[in-house]
Amino acid sequence: MRLIKRIAAIAGSLVFTAAVCAGEPISQTGAQNFEQFCAACHGPGAEGDGPAAASLNKPVPDLTQIAANNEGVFPFRDVRSVIDGRWDVEAHGTKMMPVWGYEFWVAGDAGNFNEASVRKILDGLVEYIESVQQ
């Protein structure tokens, strides 16, 4: 049963990654990108209750509690590093989550994106997550 859940989780990640690589348009706002690339696992309200969450081996974190779990401070750079994923982040654990920095780079390469464009996309996502803190 665990193998089936893991395969389903990987398949779900591949579907989202494939959408990025296939030229799905990357929106200009963090909220729109969150909905397009993150809500399937993290849920529309960022509470870890997306439709793909049940198929994963580990619970999907409630992103609305990041600041609350960090003495009221939102760790912008740490969150950005986790989403980017191109560098190992010990707190992130296994690579169940797609390496979005790389995926945005690959998608952007086809659309003439550069590192600055990828950073803008990542920053928009983190700003959105910061905006939903409770």
Backbone bond lengths (Angstrom), bond angles and torsions (degrees), N, CA, C in turn:
res aa  C-N    CA-C-N  psi(-1)  N-CA   C-N-CA  omega(-1)  CA-C   N-CA-C  phi
1 M - - - 1.452 - - 1.533 111.34 -
2 R 1.357 116.67 -40.90 1.455 119.26 178.53 1.525 111.47 -62.10
3 L 1.325 115.69 -38.96 1.461 119.38 179.23 1.524 110.63 -62.08
4 I 1.307 116.79 -40.62 1.467 120.94 179.09 1.525 110.11 -63.65
5 K 1.339 117.31 -42.95 1.466 120.16 178.67 1.522 110.80 -64.04
6 R 1.321 116.07 -40.99 1.469 119.46 -179.61 1.526 110.37 -65.09
7 I 1.324 116.74 -43.09 1.462 120.44 177.99 1.521 110.57 -62.00
8 A 1.329 116.34 -42.03 1.466 120.07 178.67 1.528 110.79 -63.08
9 A 1.340 116.69 -40.65 1.459 120.08 179.37 1.523 110.93 -64.97
10 I 1.327 115.97 -44.10 1.464 119.96 179.53 1.522 110.09 -64.39
11 A 1.319 116.22 -41.95 1.465 119.75 179.07 1.526 110.31 -61.69
12 G 1.332 116.24 -42.31 1.460 119.62 178.23 1.511 111.67 -61.25
13 S 1.336 116.55 -43.45 1.462 120.18 177.88 1.515 111.30 -62.45
14 L 1.327 116.47 -40.21 1.457 119.96 179.94 1.519 112.12 -65.42
15 V 1.332 116.67 -36.16 1.462 119.89 177.94 1.518 109.90 -61.94
16 F 1.335 116.92 -45.11 1.460 119.94 -179.16 1.518 110.68 -68.94
17 T 1.332 116.64 -40.41 1.457 120.33 177.85 1.519 110.17 -63.79
18 A 1.318 116.89 -42.12 1.465 121.01 179.52 1.524 110.32 -61.99
19 A 1.322 117.00 -37.42 1.465 119.97 178.87 1.520 110.44 -61.58
20 V 1.333 116.29 -40.87 1.456 119.74 178.91 1.524 109.80 -65.74
21 C 1.329 115.88 -48.00 1.466 119.94 -176.23 1.517 112.52 -69.08
22 A 1.317 117.27 -24.97 1.460 120.49 -177.92 1.518 111.91 -81.16
23 G 1.311 115.90 3.05 1.451 118.15 175.37 1.515 113.86 95.74
24 E 1.350 117.55 17.55 1.456 119.29 172.76 1.522 107.02 -53.73
25 P 1.295 118.27 134.95 1.458 118.42 -178.92 1.526 111.11 -65.62
26 I 1.316 116.10 137.05 1.453 121.21 175.97 1.513 106.26 -94.36
27 S 1.327 115.61 122.16 1.454 121.75 -174.60 1.521 111.60 -69.26
28 Q 1.283 114.59 171.27 1.454 120.51 179.90 1.518 112.98 -91.75
29 T 1.331 118.62 -17.03 1.458 119.15 -177.74 1.524 110.80 -109.22
30 G 1.325 114.51 149.22 1.456 120.04 177.23 1.515 112.11 -61.67
31 A 1.332 117.42 -38.85 1.470 120.88 179.95 1.523 111.00 -62.42
32 Q 1.318 117.05 -43.54 1.469 120.20 179.61 1.526 111.06 -66.51
33 N 1.327 117.14 -41.12 1.458 119.94 178.51 1.519 111.16 -67.65
34 F 1.324 117.40 -36.43 1.466 120.13 176.53 1.526 109.54 -60.51
35 E 1.315 116.02 -47.04 1.467 120.49 179.80 1.530 110.73 -60.65
36 Q 1.314 117.09 -41.71 1.465 121.45 -176.41 1.528 112.63 -73.87
37 F 1.332 117.61 -41.76 1.458 120.26 -169.98 1.523 115.19 -110.34
38 C 1.318 118.98 -18.22 1.470 120.51 -171.10 1.527 114.68 -118.63
39 A 1.327 116.89 -30.26 1.463 120.42 -171.58 1.520 113.93 -64.86
40 A 1.312 118.92 -23.57 1.461 119.95 179.58 1.527 110.87 -59.29
41 C 1.316 117.14 -37.04 1.462 120.64 177.73 1.531 111.39 -97.71
42 H 1.324 116.60 -46.82 1.458 120.43 -173.07 1.522 113.80 -84.30
43 G 1.320 118.26 -11.33 1.458 122.11 178.28 1.508 112.13 87.65
44 P 1.323 117.25 156.22 1.467 121.22 -177.37 1.526 113.04 -63.35
45 G 1.320 117.31 -26.99 1.462 121.34 177.66 1.511 113.02 -100.21
46 A 1.337 117.60 9.64 1.466 124.66 177.94 1.527 112.79 66.25
47 E 1.329 116.99 24.82 1.460 120.47 -176.04 1.529 113.79 -97.89
48 G 1.334 117.57 10.72 1.460 120.81 176.70 1.510 114.54 82.84
49 D 1.318 116.43 18.43 1.462 120.37 -173.86 1.522 113.17 -119.26
50 G 1.327 116.22 34.46 1.461 119.83 179.03 1.521 111.51 -70.56
51 P 1.316 117.60 163.05 1.462 121.13 -177.25 1.524 114.04 -61.63
52 A 1.318 119.08 -25.45 1.465 120.67 179.03 1.526 112.71 -88.43
53 A 1.319 117.73 -9.34 1.465 121.68 -175.20 1.524 112.76 -60.02
54 A 1.303 117.18 -37.95 1.466 120.60 -177.22 1.522 113.04 -64.77
55 S 1.311 117.59 -22.70 1.459 120.26 -177.88 1.525 113.17 -87.24
56 L 1.326 117.86 -3.82 1.458 120.99 -177.19 1.528 111.20 -89.89
57 N 1.331 116.33 153.41 1.461 121.90 -179.23 1.519 112.92 -71.46
58 K 1.318 117.18 -30.78 1.463 121.78 -178.77 1.517 108.80 -116.46
59 P 1.330 116.10 149.47 1.468 118.26 177.13 1.530 110.79 -60.99
60 V 1.306 115.54 141.27 1.461 121.09 176.71 1.524 106.74 -80.13
61 P 1.337 117.80 129.73 1.467 118.85 -175.72 1.525 113.25 -68.74
62 D 1.325 113.39 149.56 1.455 122.29 173.39 1.522 106.58 -79.68
63 L 1.315 117.00 105.73 1.460 121.17 -175.39 1.524 112.73 -73.52
64 T 1.332 117.64 -11.85 1.464 120.05 178.91 1.525 111.87 -77.27
65 Q 1.330 117.23 -7.73 1.464 121.66 -176.21 1.528 113.67 -109.35
66 I 1.314 117.64 10.23 1.465 120.17 -176.55 1.530 111.11 -59.84
67 A 1.309 117.84 -51.10 1.468 120.63 -179.58 1.522 110.89 -64.53
68 A 1.334 116.95 -42.89 1.466 120.58 -179.96 1.526 111.13 -59.82
69 N 1.317 116.60 -35.21 1.467 121.02 179.18 1.528 112.91 -83.99
70 N 1.334 116.63 1.57 1.461 121.90 -179.00 1.532 110.10 -128.33
71 E 1.329 115.00 45.28 1.466 122.47 178.03 1.523 113.02 54.64
72 G 1.329 116.67 34.94 1.451 121.99 175.91 1.515 115.27 81.58
73 V 1.321 117.29 3.23 1.462 121.60 -178.35 1.525 108.54 -107.78
74 F 1.312 115.95 129.05 1.461 120.15 176.79 1.523 109.06 -85.85
75 P 1.341 118.77 116.23 1.469 122.10 -176.82 1.527 112.02 -83.33
76 F 1.316 116.06 78.12 1.459 122.81 -172.55 1.534 112.20 -49.82
77 R 1.332 117.20 -53.59 1.471 120.34 -176.15 1.528 112.33 -63.55
78 D 1.323 117.13 -38.88 1.465 120.04 179.52 1.525 110.67 -65.34
79 V 1.320 116.90 -43.59 1.465 120.94 179.46 1.530 109.34 -63.88
80 R 1.306 116.33 -42.89 1.470 120.78 178.62 1.527 110.93 -60.04
81 S 1.326 117.35 -41.82 1.463 121.49 179.00 1.523 111.94 -63.73
82 V 1.325 116.33 -38.54 1.466 119.86 178.85 1.521 110.01 -65.85
83 I 1.313 117.44 -45.80 1.462 120.48 -179.86 1.526 110.12 -65.18
84 D 1.317 116.78 -45.10 1.466 120.80 179.49 1.521 109.62 -56.11
85 G 1.311 117.16 -55.36 1.455 121.60 173.21 1.512 116.79 72.92
86 R 1.325 118.06 -1.20 1.462 119.00 -178.93 1.520 111.72 -74.19
87 W 1.310 116.76 -17.21 1.449 121.59 176.41 1.512 107.18 -119.28
88 D 1.313 116.60 144.43 1.459 119.99 -179.41 1.516 110.14 -62.69
89 V 1.310 114.90 130.53 1.455 122.08 175.14 1.513 105.23 -121.50
90 E 1.327 116.09 111.67 1.450 120.62 -173.52 1.529 112.25 -55.32
91 A 1.312 117.54 -40.42 1.456 120.76 -177.70 1.521 112.53 -64.95
92 H 1.311 116.75 -23.35 1.462 119.77 -177.77 1.515 112.07 -72.78
93 G 1.322 117.02 -22.19 1.458 119.62 -179.74 1.513 111.17 75.61
94 T 1.318 115.67 -140.50 1.455 120.09 -176.85 1.527 110.30 -72.33
95 K 1.305 115.91 166.11 1.463 121.81 -178.39 1.530 111.28 -88.09
96 M 1.314 117.30 49.55 1.457 120.33 175.37 1.525 109.80 -69.77
97 M 1.338 115.94 -34.14 1.452 120.28 179.61 1.525 108.32 -82.08
98 P 1.320 118.60 138.72 1.465 120.02 177.34 1.526 111.92 -57.18
99 V 1.289 116.32 151.12 1.462 122.37 176.36 1.521 106.52 -83.55
100 W 1.332 115.80 86.45 1.458 121.39 -170.35 1.515 113.08 -64.35
101 G 1.328 117.81 -35.60 1.469 118.86 178.61 1.515 110.79 -57.13
102 Y 1.321 115.73 -44.08 1.463 120.39 178.28 1.523 110.71 -67.88
103 E 1.320 117.02 -44.09 1.468 120.29 -178.41 1.524 111.14 -63.05
104 F 1.324 117.57 -41.65 1.462 119.79 177.93 1.528 110.44 -66.90
105 W 1.336 116.47 -34.58 1.473 120.34 178.19 1.528 109.58 -64.58
106 V 1.355 116.08 -47.29 1.465 120.60 -178.94 1.523 110.16 -62.83
107 A 1.324 116.68 -47.10 1.465 120.19 179.21 1.515 110.14 -63.00
108 G 1.311 115.65 -41.38 1.453 120.04 -179.46 1.500 113.10 -68.99
109 D 1.336 116.44 -32.02 1.454 119.50 179.32 1.517 109.94 -56.68
110 A 1.337 115.32 -38.92 1.462 119.18 178.00 1.526 110.43 -70.70
111 G 1.348 116.62 -27.16 1.455 120.65 -178.23 1.513 112.45 -106.37
112 N 1.323 116.95 23.89 1.458 122.72 179.03 1.526 113.57 62.70
113 F 1.342 116.36 34.81 1.457 119.70 174.67 1.514 108.28 -82.09
114 N 1.304 115.20 160.34 1.447 121.31 174.86 1.520 108.10 -135.62
115 E 1.315 117.68 -177.25 1.464 120.78 -177.58 1.528 111.03 -57.57
116 A 1.315 117.83 -37.74 1.464 120.28 178.93 1.527 111.02 -62.50
117 S 1.317 117.07 -38.22 1.463 120.55 178.10 1.513 110.96 -66.32
118 V 1.330 116.74 -42.34 1.468 121.02 178.70 1.520 109.33 -62.17
119 R 1.307 117.23 -44.01 1.473 120.47 179.14 1.521 111.16 -61.23
120 K 1.324 116.67 -38.99 1.467 120.28 178.97 1.536 110.46 -63.51
121 I 1.322 117.28 -42.21 1.469 121.48 178.07 1.520 109.64 -62.96
122 L 1.335 116.85 -47.89 1.463 120.95 -179.50 1.521 110.92 -62.62
123 D 1.319 117.35 -45.04 1.462 120.61 179.47 1.525 111.02 -60.79
124 G 1.330 116.84 -39.70 1.466 119.93 177.59 1.525 111.87 -62.25
125 L 1.326 116.76 -40.83 1.466 120.14 177.32 1.521 111.00 -63.32
126 V 1.324 116.70 -44.80 1.458 120.33 -179.04 1.526 110.45 -66.52
127 E 1.313 118.09 -39.97 1.467 120.70 177.38 1.524 110.26 -61.43
128 Y 1.330 116.50 -40.08 1.464 119.11 176.92 1.527 110.38 -63.11
129 I 1.329 117.43 -46.69 1.472 120.10 179.96 1.519 109.90 -61.21
130 E 1.317 116.94 -39.92 1.475 120.21 176.94 1.528 110.54 -61.09
131 S 1.320 117.47 -35.49 1.465 121.24 -177.89 1.528 113.80 -70.86
132 V 1.330 117.59 -18.92 1.472 120.28 -178.83 1.527 112.78 -99.65
133 Q 1.327 117.17 10.82 1.467 120.03 179.50 1.520 110.68 -65.28
134 Q 1.315 115.50 142.11 1.480 121.08 179.14 1.516 110.00 -110.06
